[in-house]
């Protein structure tokens, strides 16, 4: 792709959008852009899979079209639907006018004027500035029939509307699929894509991410926050905090004018880091102090 000349160039462009990207992810991202292959990103929730699609769209100056997947999502909901309410108004208007030609009325009712485009159809349309970035988010929430439909749609970059015919992309969209691995996605869909497992970043990378997204935070506080969140991920929690929670927590602490972590501050703001009451309850009292002491000890020796 003409806007990205190398792996390092992609890293720099993403960094310009506040997304700190390791070389392995930048490499598969660059190859996806250069070869025109969909990119399949799998990993725990909160590791930045969705954010990379946003960053790539912003860096390339392309429109981001997001298909948020959910249980029960079908092809029609992902591609298009007819504006039933407007169609009914048109029918009533025609009837009140003394009855129009039925063939002409049907042709009018099933025209672009009454078509509501959903993400997959939007992604096949020409876009100002070039092909859009199509983010198919949390594909693991859907079922196998939708995966089969998606495989067909992404093979030829086309969708069919029975009343209007086939719509094929003049320029294929940049496709990024994400999965939190709540279930295994079929091999046939994965084979269509370039694959990358997005893991939690190590301490230095997460610190770099936090400094990019919350630059107003003092380095000492940022190091404490990152070290504490990284330590939390080693605990037996129902839902480990992601990078998004690290950033949110740091911003909450800044809003409270906190300069350094204390057991009291952590207890008051745990809701920014942990999203399940069982996890919050587990870290009440002396448990927070124990973890914070471990964190401070590790930072002192670093």
SULHUHU-V575892 format. One record per residue. N is the residue number from 1. PSI is psi as a letter, one per 40 degrees, with the letter a starting at -180 (* if undefined). OMEGA is omega in degrees with one decimal (none if undefined). NEAR is the number of other C-alpha atoms within 8 Angstrom. Layout:
# SULHUHU-V575892
n->N psi->PSI omega->OMEGA near->NEAR
n->N psi->PSI omega->OMEGA near->NEAR
This chain:
# SULHUHU-V575892
n->1 psi->h omega->-169.8 near->6
n->2 psi->d omega->-176.2 near->4
n->3 psi->e omega->-179.1 near->5
n->4 psi->h omega->-172.8 near->9
n->5 psi->e omega->-177.7 near->8
n->6 psi->i omega->177.3 near->7
n->7 psi->d omega->-179.3 near->11
n->8 psi->d omega->178.4 near->8
n->9 psi->d omega->178.0 near->9
n->10 psi->d omega->177.1 near->12
n->11 psi->d omega->-179.0 near->13
n->12 psi->d omega->179.9 near->8
n->13 psi->d omega->177.8 near->9
n->14 psi->d omega->177.7 near->15
n->15 psi->d omega->177.1 near->10
n->16 psi->e omega->176.5 near->8
n->17 psi->e omega->178.9 near->9
n->18 psi->e omega->179.2 near->10
n->19 psi->h omega->179.9 near->12
n->20 psi->h omega->-170.3 near->11
n->21 psi->h omega->175.1 near->9
n->22 psi->i omega->-175.1 near->7
n->23 psi->d omega->-178.1 near->9
n->24 psi->d omega->178.7 near->6
n->25 psi->d omega->178.8 near->10
n->26 psi->d omega->-179.8 near->13
n->27 psi->d omega->-179.2 near->9
n->28 psi->d omega->175.7 near->12
n->29 psi->d omega->178.5 near->9
n->30 psi->d omega->179.8 near->12
n->31 psi->d omega->177.2 near->10
n->32 psi->d omega->179.2 near->12
n->33 psi->d omega->-175.6 near->10
n->34 psi->d omega->-175.5 near->7
n->35 psi->e omega->-178.1 near->6
n->36 psi->f omega->179.8 near->9
n->37 psi->i omega->174.5 near->12
n->38 psi->i omega->179.4 near->12
n->39 psi->h omega->-179.3 near->14
n->40 psi->h omega->-179.0 near->13
n->41 psi->h omega->-178.9 near->13
n->42 psi->i omega->179.0 near->13
n->43 psi->i omega->179.7 near->12
n->44 psi->i omega->176.3 near->10
n->45 psi->h omega->176.0 near->7
n->46 psi->e omega->-179.4 near->10
n->47 psi->e omega->173.6 near->13
n->48 psi->e omega->-177.7 near->10
n->49 psi->d omega->179.8 near->12
n->50 psi->d omega->-176.2 near->9
n->51 psi->d omega->-178.6 near->8
n->52 psi->d omega->176.9 near->10
n->53 psi->d omega->178.5 near->12
n->54 psi->d omega->-178.0 near->9
n->55 psi->d omega->179.0 near->12
n->56 psi->d omega->179.1 near->10
n->57 psi->d omega->-179.6 near->13
n->58 psi->d omega->-178.5 near->10
n->59 psi->d omega->-177.8 near->11
n->60 psi->e omega->-177.6 near->7
n->61 psi->f omega->-178.4 near->7
n->62 psi->i omega->175.2 near->12
n->63 psi->h omega->174.5 near->11
n->64 psi->h omega->176.1 near->11
n->65 psi->h omega->-173.0 near->11
n->66 psi->h omega->171.4 near->9
n->67 psi->h omega->178.9 near->11
n->68 psi->h omega->-176.2 near->7
n->69 psi->i omega->177.6 near->12
n->70 psi->i omega->-179.9 near->9
n->71 psi->h omega->-180.0 near->7
n->72 psi->e omega->178.0 near->6
n->73 psi->h omega->178.2 near->11
n->74 psi->i omega->-175.0 near->7
n->75 psi->d omega->-177.9 near->8
n->76 psi->d omega->-178.9 near->7
n->77 psi->d omega->-178.3 near->9
n->78 psi->e omega->-174.0 near->12
n->79 psi->d omega->-174.9 near->13
n->80 psi->i omega->165.2 near->12
n->81 psi->i omega->178.2 near->10
n->82 psi->i omega->178.6 near->8
n->83 psi->g omega->-172.5 near->9
n->84 psi->d omega->-178.0 near->7
n->85 psi->d omega->179.5 near->6
n->86 psi->d omega->176.8 near->8
n->87 psi->d omega->179.3 near->10
n->88 psi->d omega->177.8 near->8
n->89 psi->d omega->179.9 near->8
n->90 psi->d omega->178.4 near->9
n->91 psi->d omega->179.2 near->9
n->92 psi->d omega->179.1 near->8
n->93 psi->d omega->178.9 near->8
n->94 psi->d omega->178.7 near->10
n->95 psi->d omega->-179.4 near->9
n->96 psi->d omega->-179.3 near->7
n->97 psi->e omega->176.1 near->7
n->98 psi->e omega->175.1 near->6
n->99 psi->h omega->179.7 near->7
n->100 psi->i omega->174.9 near->9
n->101 psi->h omega->-173.5 near->6
n->102 psi->d omega->-180.0 near->6
n->103 psi->d omega->179.4 near->6
n->104 psi->d omega->179.5 near->8
n->105 psi->d omega->179.4 near->10
n->106 psi->d omega->178.9 near->8
n->107 psi->d omega->179.4 near->8
n->108 psi->d omega->-176.8 near->8
n->109 psi->d omega->-178.9 near->10
n->110 psi->f omega->176.0 near->12
n->111 psi->i omega->-178.8 near->9
n->112 psi->d omega->-178.3 near->5
n->113 psi->d omega->-176.1 near->7
n->114 psi->e omega->-177.1 near->12
n->115 psi->h omega->174.1 near->11
n->116 psi->h omega->-176.8 near->8
n->117 psi->h omega->174.6 near->9
n->118 psi->i omega->-169.0 near->11
n->119 psi->d omega->-176.3 near->12
n->120 psi->d omega->178.0 near->11
n->121 psi->d omega->177.5 near->13
n->122 psi->d omega->-176.7 near->10
n->123 psi->d omega->179.2 near->14
n->124 psi->e omega->-178.5 near->16
n->125 psi->i omega->173.8 near->10
n->126 psi->h omega->-177.6 near->10
n->127 psi->i omega->175.3 near->8
n->128 psi->h omega->-179.9 near->5
n->129 psi->e omega->178.8 near->7
n->130 psi->i omega->-177.5 near->8
n->131 psi->h omega->-178.3 near->14
n->132 psi->i omega->169.5 near->13
n->133 psi->h omega->178.7 near->16
n->134 psi->h omega->178.7 near->15
n->135 psi->h omega->175.3 near->14
n->136 psi->g omega->-166.9 near->13
n->137 psi->h omega->176.8 near->12
n->138 psi->f omega->-179.7 near->12
n->139 psi->d omega->-179.7 near->12
n->140 psi->e omega->178.0 near->13
n->141 psi->e omega->-178.8 near->10
n->142 psi->a omega->-179.9 near->12
n->143 psi->i omega->-173.9 near->10
n->144 psi->d omega->177.3 near->7
n->145 psi->d omega->178.7 near->6
n->146 psi->d omega->175.8 near->11
n->147 psi->d omega->-179.5 near->11
n->148 psi->d omega->177.4 near->9
n->149 psi->d omega->-177.9 near->9
n->150 psi->d omega->178.2 near->8
n->151 psi->d omega->179.0 near->11
n->152 psi->d omega->-178.6 near->8
n->153 psi->d omega->-177.5 near->10
n->154 psi->e omega->178.1 near->8
n->155 psi->d omega->-177.5 near->7
n->156 psi->e omega->-176.9 near->7
n->157 psi->f omega->177.5 near->10
n->158 psi->i omega->175.5 near->11
n->159 psi->i omega->-177.0 near->12
n->160 psi->h omega->172.4 near->8
n->161 psi->h omega->-172.7 near->9
n->162 psi->d omega->-176.2 near->6
n->163 psi->e omega->-174.7 near->5
n->164 psi->d omega->-178.7 near->8
n->165 psi->a omega->-175.1 near->7
n->166 psi->h omega->175.3 near->9
n->167 psi->h omega->-180.0 near->11
n->168 psi->h omega->-178.5 near->10
n->169 psi->h omega->174.9 near->12
n->170 psi->d omega->174.6 near->7
n->171 psi->h omega->-175.8 near->8
n->172 psi->h omega->177.4 near->9
n->173 psi->i omega->172.7 near->11
n->174 psi->h omega->-170.6 near->12
n->175 psi->h omega->175.3 near->11
n->176 psi->h omega->177.0 near->13
n->177 psi->i omega->176.0 near->13
n->178 psi->i omega->177.8 near->14
n->179 psi->h omega->174.5 near->13
n->180 psi->e omega->177.2 near->10
n->181 psi->f omega->171.2 near->10
n->182 psi->e omega->170.6 near->7
n->183 psi->i omega->179.5 near->6
n->184 psi->h omega->174.5 near->6
n->185 psi->i omega->-173.9 near->9
n->186 psi->i omega->-178.1 near->8
n->187 psi->d omega->-176.8 near->6
n->188 psi->d omega->178.8 near->7
n->189 psi->d omega->178.9 near->11
n->190 psi->d omega->-179.5 near->11
n->191 psi->d omega->178.4 near->7
n->192 psi->e omega->-170.2 near->10
n->193 psi->i omega->162.8 near->10
n->194 psi->h omega->-169.5 near->12
n->195 psi->i omega->172.7 near->10
n->196 psi->h omega->175.1 near->10
n->197 psi->h omega->-178.7 near->7
n->198 psi->h omega->-176.9 near->12
n->199 psi->i omega->172.4 near->7
n->200 psi->h omega->-179.7 near->8
n->201 psi->i omega->173.7 near->8
n->202 psi->i omega->-173.5 near->6
n->203 psi->d omega->-175.2 near->9
n->204 psi->d omega->-179.9 near->7
n->205 psi->d omega->-179.8 near->9
n->206 psi->d omega->175.7 near->11
n->207 psi->d omega->178.5 near->11
n->208 psi->d omega->178.3 near->9
n->209 psi->d omega->-178.9 near->11
n->210 psi->d omega->179.3 near->12
n->211 psi->d omega->178.3 near->12
n->212 psi->d omega->-175.1 near->10
n->213 psi->d omega->177.4 near->8
n->214 psi->g omega->-173.7 near->10
n->215 psi->e omega->-179.2 near->8
n->216 psi->e omega->179.4 near->5
n->217 psi->h omega->177.0 near->11
n->218 psi->i omega->-177.0 near->8
n->219 psi->d omega->-178.7 near->7
n->220 psi->d omega->178.4 near->7
n->221 psi->d omega->179.5 near->11
n->222 psi->d omega->179.9 near->13
n->223 psi->d omega->177.8 near->10
n->224 psi->d omega->-178.6 near->13
n->225 psi->d omega->-178.7 near->12
n->226 psi->d omega->-179.7 near->12
n->227 psi->d omega->-179.1 near->11
n->228 psi->d omega->179.9 near->11
n->229 psi->d omega->177.9 near->11
n->230 psi->d omega->177.2 near->9
n->231 psi->d omega->178.0 near->10
n->232 psi->d omega->-177.6 near->9
n->233 psi->e omega->177.2 near->10
n->234 psi->e omega->179.6 near->6
n->235 psi->i omega->179.0 near->6
n->236 psi->g omega->-177.0 near->5
n->237 psi->i omega->176.6 near->7
n->238 psi->d omega->179.9 near->7
n->239 psi->h omega->179.7 near->8
n->240 psi->i omega->179.7 near->8
n->241 psi->i omega->178.1 near->13
n->242 psi->a omega->178.9 near->10
n->243 psi->d omega->178.6 near->11
n->244 psi->d omega->178.3 near->10
n->245 psi->d omega->176.1 near->12
n->246 psi->d omega->-179.3 near->14
n->247 psi->d omega->180.0 near->11
n->248 psi->d omega->-177.0 near->10
n->249 psi->d omega->179.3 near->12
n->250 psi->d omega->179.6 near->12
n->251 psi->d omega->175.6 near->10
n->252 psi->d omega->179.6 near->10
n->253 psi->d omega->177.2 near->11
n->254 psi->d omega->179.1 near->10
n->255 psi->d omega->178.4 near->7
n->256 psi->e omega->-179.6 near->6
n->257 psi->f omega->178.6 near->6
n->258 psi->h omega->-179.9 near->8
n->259 psi->d omega->179.9 near->8
n->260 psi->i omega->-177.9 near->7
n->261 psi->i omega->173.0 near->10
n->262 psi->i omega->178.3 near->8
n->263 psi->d omega->-178.8 near->9
n->264 psi->d omega->179.3 near->6
n->265 psi->d omega->-179.9 near->8
n->266 psi->d omega->-179.8 near->10
n->267 psi->d omega->-178.0 near->9
n->268 psi->d omega->-172.1 near->7
n->269 psi->e omega->-177.8 near->11
n->270 psi->d omega->-179.8 near->9
n->271 psi->e omega->175.6 near->8
n->272 psi->e omega->-175.1 near->10
n->273 psi->d omega->-177.3 near->12
n->274 psi->i omega->-173.1 near->13
n->275 psi->e omega->178.3 near->9
n->276 psi->h omega->-176.2 near->8
n->277 psi->d omega->179.4 near->7
n->278 psi->d omega->178.5 near->7
n->279 psi->d omega->178.9 near->12
n->280 psi->d omega->-179.4 near->12
n->281 psi->d omega->-178.4 near->7
n->282 psi->d omega->-175.2 near->7
n->283 psi->f omega->178.6 near->9
n->284 psi->i omega->172.4 near->9
n->285 psi->b omega->-171.8 near->6
n->286 psi->e omega->-178.3 near->7
n->287 psi->d omega->178.2 near->9
n->288 psi->d omega->-179.6 near->12
n->289 psi->d omega->179.5 near->10
n->290 psi->d omega->-179.3 near->8
n->291 psi->d omega->-179.8 near->10
n->292 psi->d omega->176.8 near->11
n->293 psi->d omega->178.1 near->8
n->294 psi->d omega->-179.3 near->8
n->295 psi->d omega->-179.2 near->12
n->296 psi->d omega->178.7 near->9
n->297 psi->d omega->-179.7 near->8
n->298 psi->d omega->178.5 near->8
n->299 psi->d omega->179.9 near->10
n->300 psi->d omega->-177.3 near->6
n->301 psi->e omega->-177.6 near->5
n->302 psi->* omega->none near->4
